[in-house]
Amino acid sequence: MPNPVSSVLRLKVSDAKDQKVNISLMDASGRAMLQRSFIPKANTHQEEFNVSELTNGIYFLKVNAGEKQATLKVVKVQ
């Protein structure tokens, strides 16, 4: 995942084959700006998000897969 990001945010998910993965990109006030759910068919899966329309700033990418959770800080720039 490039960070900072300007147009395309790429997320690689590992070890989540056949598990539902929920992803939310939240702004600093907690509003969901992008949301996506998918079930990877392989052990490693890559998702891409177009963030070019988002304003510059700090966002938080929340990833839930089964019992695993992670929150990543993302900086959006032009």
N, C-alpha and C positions, 0 to 999 in steps of 0.2 A: 504494500500500500504506500503510494507516495505521500509524504507528509512534510511540508504543506502540499495541498492539492489545489489545482485550479479548475480542472474541467471533469476529469474522470477519476473516481475513487475506486480502487480495486481492492477487494478483500479475498484472501485465500483462507478457506476453511478446511481443516484437516481432522481426520478421525471422527467424522459425523455421518458416515455412510448410512443411508436409510433412516436417519433421524430428522425430524422436523427442525429446521433452523429458522429462527425469527431474528430479523435485523431491523433496528430503528436508528435513524440519525436524528439526534435531538439538538436543538439550539441551546444556548446558555440558560434560557428561562424554562427549559424542559418541554418545549413544544416539539412534537414529532414532525420533522420536515420531510423525511422519506421513510417508508416502511416496506419490508419485503419478507416473504416466507418462502421457503423452498425445501425440498428433500433431496440431498445429494445422492447420486447414483454411484459415485466413486469415493474412494477414501480421501482424495484431495479435490476440492471444488473451488472455482474462482467466480465471484460475482462482481459485476461492474455497475457503478452508480454514476449517472450524469449529474454533477453538482454545479455545472456552469451557471445555472440560473440562481443559485443561492448567493446571498450577500456575503461579503468577506467577514470572517470572524472565527470564533472557536465553536466547535460542535463536538458532540459525544456520540460515538458509534457503539450501540449496545447490541451484543450478540448473545443469543441464548440457543443452546443446542443440547437437548436432553437435560441432564443435571449440571451441565457446564455453562458458565456465564462469564462474559468479559465486557469491559467498557474501555474503549480506546478514545483518546483525545485526538481530534482532527482539526487542523488549521486550514481554513479556506482563504485563498488569496487569488487575485486576478492573474 
